[in-house]
Amino acid sequence: MKITIPSGETITGKEYLSRWKQGIQKVDILYQTKIQVRSTWIIILGILAGLVISAINFKTLWWLFIILLGALGNTAVQLISLIQKKNLLYS
């Protein structure tokens, strides 16, 4: 399998994966934490959207509402932990 990279060079799949692995290993902890915080906010927005929809159809989706409430609490605690970790890494 041949892959053309943005510079125009054609490399093998094995070489591409080797370069990808080297790039991933260079990502530092602070950058990883920033990505996790952003991703957790996206998850919280999805949970809130699910809560709104299940609240509108509460008679049939009450069980989903309860599950999403638990997920919201769990994800909120995770977000707080990640923000604290990010703040520690900044200082």
C-alpha positions as a printed Julia matrix, in Angstrom:
91×3 Matrix{Float64}:
   0.0    0.0    0.0
   1.43   3.38  -1.04
   0.44   6.65   0.62
   1.12  10.15  -0.7
   1.91  12.58   2.11
   1.28  16.37   1.91
   4.86  17.07   0.76
   4.14  14.95  -2.34
   6.38  12.08  -1.29
   5.02   8.54  -1.67
   5.72   6.22   1.26
   4.69   2.72   2.29
   1.99   2.04   4.84
   4.56   0.68   7.28
   6.68   3.83   7.03
   3.57   6.0    7.42
   2.61   4.21  10.63
   6.18   4.55  11.9
   6.11   8.32  11.3
   2.65   8.58  12.86
   3.86   6.75  15.97
   6.83   9.12  16.31
   4.53  12.13  16.03
   2.1   10.82  18.63
   4.93  10.15  21.07
   6.01  13.81  20.84
   2.64  15.09  22.14
   3.17  16.44  25.66
   0.93  15.93  28.68
  -0.4   19.5   28.72
  -1.6   19.24  25.11
  -3.24  15.86  25.84
  -5.05  17.39  28.81
  -6.27  20.35  26.73
  -7.71  17.94  24.17
  -9.39  15.9   26.92
 -11.0   19.04  28.41
 -12.37  20.11  25.01
 -13.66  16.61  24.3
 -15.33  16.38  27.7
 -17.21  19.63  27.0
 -18.5   18.08  23.76
 -19.64  15.0   25.69
 -21.45  17.2   28.23
 -23.25  19.03  25.4
 -24.37  15.68  23.99
 -25.61  14.52  27.38
 -27.52  17.78  27.87
 -29.12  17.43  24.44
 -30.14  13.89  25.35
 -31.6   15.11  28.64
 -33.7   17.72  26.84
 -35.03  15.19  24.32
 -35.77  12.6   26.99
 -37.46  15.26  29.16
 -39.72  16.2   26.26
 -40.7   12.52  25.84
 -40.51  11.72  29.55
 -43.42   9.25  29.55
 -41.58   6.87  27.25
 -37.95   7.84  27.87
 -37.87   8.25  31.66
 -35.31   5.45  31.97
 -32.95   7.22  29.54
 -33.36  10.46  31.5
 -32.19   8.71  34.68
 -29.19   7.14  32.91
 -28.18  10.48  31.38
 -28.43  12.22  34.75
 -25.94   9.73  36.15
 -23.69  10.17  33.13
 -23.84  13.95  33.52
 -22.69  13.73  37.13
 -19.88  11.35  36.27
 -18.72  13.44  33.32
 -18.88  16.67  35.34
 -16.58  15.17  37.97
 -14.24  14.03  35.2
 -14.22  17.56  33.75
 -13.4   19.1   37.13
 -10.53  16.65  37.53
  -9.17  17.47  34.06
  -9.38  21.22  34.66
  -7.47  20.8   37.93
  -4.85  18.7   36.14
  -4.53  21.34  33.4
  -4.12  24.11  35.98
  -1.41  22.12  37.77
   0.45  21.6   34.51
   0.31  25.33  33.73
   1.88  26.22  37.08
